[in-house]
Amino acid sequence: MQGSIFPVRRARLPEYTLLTFPDGDLIVKSSDKKEFRVHKKVLCLASEIFTGMISLDDVNPSVPLESTRPATVDVTESSFIMNALLRYIYPVERPRFSALDQIVAVMMAADKYLMGHVMKDLEDVLLGSTYLEADGLRVYMLAHHFSLKKLEDASLKHAVRKDVLSLRPEQIATAEITHFSLEAYYRLRFFAWKRAMRCETLIEEELFATPTGKICECITASRESDSKYLAEQPEGDWGGDIYVSDDENETSRTCEAVVKFRLLAYEALMEDCGTDVFRNDLMLKAAKSSKCRDSLRTLFEDRDQKITKIRWKMDKIPWEFEKEYLEAKKCNATII
């Protein structure tokens, strides 16, 4: 794709007939020397830029004036791009794309020729494509650059989840990234951090605030150890850091497996603020790294219903925190 600075594998171009009309009164010649016989009025209605090109010196008769061959206008776009544009202008079969690079190339051409309706059609293509999730950050950059509001809103979640610094060089060596500012990048990073914090707070408030099930082995052992320690100390000489209760529902202690899970969950959220921290592999890792013999029951059985509720609440946490971001910017500017 034009604008890339690293070599990328070219996607195979879809095969279909180049659009041309026998009664066309204008020939558009692509950069790879393919000719499209089209209608001046149709192109002029579709693009103000083409109107200017046709009326000025960009139209160059390639044969003597007495010939019946239409005048020719040369363009810098390839035949694939021109064919795609024309298929959005005329009421014919729409172009088929096999790679995001192809869509991007056509979008840039549509923007160049001020074809707003084509841009909207391409926006709809991306909205219904797998690229929205598979390459969400790049799609967001495109939407941001071309001011495509629907696409920007739809791709925001995927852009927030993906840190551009984690991408390989060839993944960011694209033309649209040159229009993506450092401030826009940090705005996404702020959204990701803010959402991770919201998720962490929810876990604290909902999952571990109240006791569930019976007291686990490690809490029981800890209580017994503290009781033994206190019994060995002179009366009133044990300090205020140890709290012992005979209440079976006493919650001042936390199972070691829960502590391990918190740390793993927070690390996972900082890497991807949309990840499912309650997935089995993460919880199993926390249980295995804990010395508590009741760790599996504590994490998987006692809190199963709460986890379902928390997952639902986490899905409701927003992906955009524009107000908080602007307030943070204002505070930083004041400090500086």
N, C-alpha and C positions, 0 to 999 in steps of 0.2 A: 504493500500500500504506500502511496506517496506520503512522505513525511516520516517514515520509519528510519531509524538510524542503525538498527540491527537487522541482520538477515532473518526473514521469517519464511516459513513454508507457504507457498502460494496455494490457496484453495482452488480446486478445480472449478472452472466456470461452468454454470449451467448451460446446457445446450438447447437453444431454441432459435428460430429464424429471426434474423435482424429485421426490424420493422422498416418497411419501405412501401411507398404507394406509387403506382404507375402514373397517376395523374398529378403527382406532386409538382409544385412550381419552385422548389428550392432543394438544393442538395447540401446536406450537412456532412462534412468530411471529418472523421475522427482522427486522433493522433496516430492510430495504426492504419490509416489510409482506407478505412471502410466508409462507404457512402450510404447515406440515408436520404431517400427522396421523400420529402415531406411538404407540408403546406405552410406558406408564409403566415397566413391569417391565424392558423392554429398555434404556431409558435409565438406569434406576437400576443395573442390572448393569454398564453401561458406564462410569458416572461417579458418584462419591460426591457431586460438586458438584450434579449434577442431582437426586440423591436429596434433598439439602437444599432445593433450589429448589422441588421439587414438594411437599414436606411443609410448607413455610413460605408466606409471603405472596407469593412470586413467582408463584404460580399464581392468576390472576385470572379468575373466570368473567366472560365478556363478554356473557352472556345470563342471564336469570333462572334460578334454581336448578332450576325444574321442567323446563327445557329438556333435551333429549337431546344437545345439542351439548357436546362435551368441554370441559373447562377449558383455558385458554390460558396459556402461559408465554412471556413476552417475553424475547428475548435481544438482545445488542448486535451479534452477528455478522451478516454479510450472508447472503443466501440461498445464494450460491455456497459460502461456508464451511460453513454448516450442512448443505447437501446433501452436501458432501464428507465431513464427519464422519459423517453418518448412513450413507453408503455404506461406510464402514469398520466401522460397528457392525453393520449388517445383512448377511446373506450375499447380496449383490447385486453388480452390476457396479461395479467400483472407479472412482473419479473419474479424469478425464483432465486433465492440466495442460499448459498451453502456455507457462508462464513460471515462473521461480524464485520470483517474488513471490507467486504463488498458493500454492505449496507452503509458503512461509514463513508466510503468513497462516493456513493450516490447522494448521500446527505450533504456532503460538502459541495458537490456540484449543484444540487438543488438550492443550497444557500447562496452559492455564487451567482446563479441566474435568477435569484429572488422568486423561486417557485414555492410559495408558502403552502399551497395545497398539497404539493408533493411531500413537503416536510411533515405535514400532519399525517399523511398516509404512511410514511416511513416510521413515524412515531407509533402508530397503531401496530405496525409490523413488529417493532421491538417490544411493545407492551404485551403482545401475545406470543413472544418467543422464549426459548430457553436461555437466551443470552442475558435476560434480566436477572437471573439468579447465578448462572455460571460465570458471567463476566460483569457483575453488577456495578463494580467501581468504575469501569470504563464506560458503561452505559450511562451512569450518573454524570460522568464528566461530559459526555456528549450532550445530555439533556441540559446540563448547566450552561454549557457553551452556547447552545442554540436556543436557550430559553424555552424549552419544551416542558411546561409545568406538570402535565400529567405524568410524563415519563420520569421527571425528576422526583416527584413524590413517590412513584412506584419503585424506583431504584434506590431510594435513600436508605432503606433498611439494609440492603445488600452492600451498599457503599460504606455504611457505618461499620459493618461487621468486618470489612476487609481493609487492612492497613496497607497503603501503597508501598511502604518500606519492606513488606514481606513478599512483594512480587519479584519475579525474575526480570532481568534487564529487558529481554525481548517482550515481556508483557507490558512494560511501560513505554517502550520505544514506539509510540504512536503519535500521530499528528495532534490529536485532541488534548494530550497531556500538556502541550505547550501553552494551552489556554487556561490551565488549571493552576490557580495561584497558591502560594504557600499558605495564605490566610484561609483559603477554601479547604485546604488539607487539614489545618489545625482545627477548623470548625468541625469537621467530621470526627477528628480525634477527641474533641471535647464532648461531642454527642455520645461517642462510644464509652468514654470514661464516666460520664454522668449516668448512662443507663446501667453500666456495671455496678455503680454505687447503689442505684435504686434496687437492683436485684439482690445485692448483698444485704441491704437493709431489710428487704422482704424476708430473706432466709432467716435472718436473726430474729425478726419479730414473730414470724409465723411458725417456724420449725422448732426452735429451741427455747421459746419463751415459757412454755408450760410443759410439765412432765407428761410422758406417755408411757404406758406399759409399766412393768416392774423395774425396780432399781437394778442396774446391771452389775456385773461382777467387779469391775474396776472401781465403781463408785462405792460399793459395799466395802471393798478392801481398803479404799482410801479413808472411809469413815472409821473403820476399825483401827487403822494405823494412827489416825489423829486422836482417837479416844485413848489408845495405849500411851501415846506421847503425853497427853494431858495428865493422865493418871500418874506419870512418873515425875511431873513437875511440882515444885512447891506451890501451894495454893496462892493464886493471884499473881503468879510469876510466869505466865505463858504468853503474854502479849495479846494482841487483838486481831491477828491475822487468821486464826483458825476458828471455824464455826462448826459446832457439832450439834446435831438434832436427832432425836429418836423417832421423828416423824418419817414414815416410810415414803411420803410424797415430797420430802425435802429436796429442793432443786438448786441449792447453792453450788453443787458440783456438776460437772459435765463429763459425760463418757469420753474416754480418750478417742474412740472411733469418730465421735462427733467433731472433736477438735481437729482431727486429721482431715475429715471431710470438709470442714470450713476452709482450711488452708488450700486444699486442692480445688474447691469450688471457686474461691476468689482468684486463684491463679488462672483458672480456665476462663473466667469472666473477663479478666483483663486482656486475655488473648483474643477472645471472641465474645462480645457482650450479648450475643444471641444464642450461645451454645446451651445445650440441655445439660445442666450440671447434675441432674438426677439420673443420668444414664447409668446403666448397670456397671460398665467398666470403671467409671470414676468412683462410684460408691464401693465397689468391690476392692478397689485399690486402697481406699481409706480403711476398710475393714481389715484387710490383710496387713496393713502397716501398723495397726493398733495391737497392743498387747492384751486388750480386753477380750476375754473368751466369749462375751455376749455381743461382740461387735456386729455380727451379721443380723442378729435379731434386732438390735438397737436401730440399725440403719434401714433394714429392709422390711421388717414386720411392724414394729411399733409405730412407724411414721408413714405408712403407706397411704392412708387417706389424706393426711396433711400434704404429702407431696403432690397428689393429684390437684388439690386446691391451689397450691403454690404455683404449679405449672400454669394453671389457668390465669392466675393473677400476673405472672411474669409476662405472659403473652399480651397483656393489656398495657404494659409499661411502654410509653411512647419511644420513638426513635429520634425525635427532634426536640432539642431544648434551646430554641432560638432566644427566648427571653433570658434564660440563665447565661447563655453565651454572651449576649450583648452586655449584661450586667458585669460579667467577669472582665470583658474587654474594657469597660468603663473604669472599673476598679484598678486594673493594671495600668491604664493610661494615667490615672490620678497618681499612682505610686511613682511612676516614671517621671 
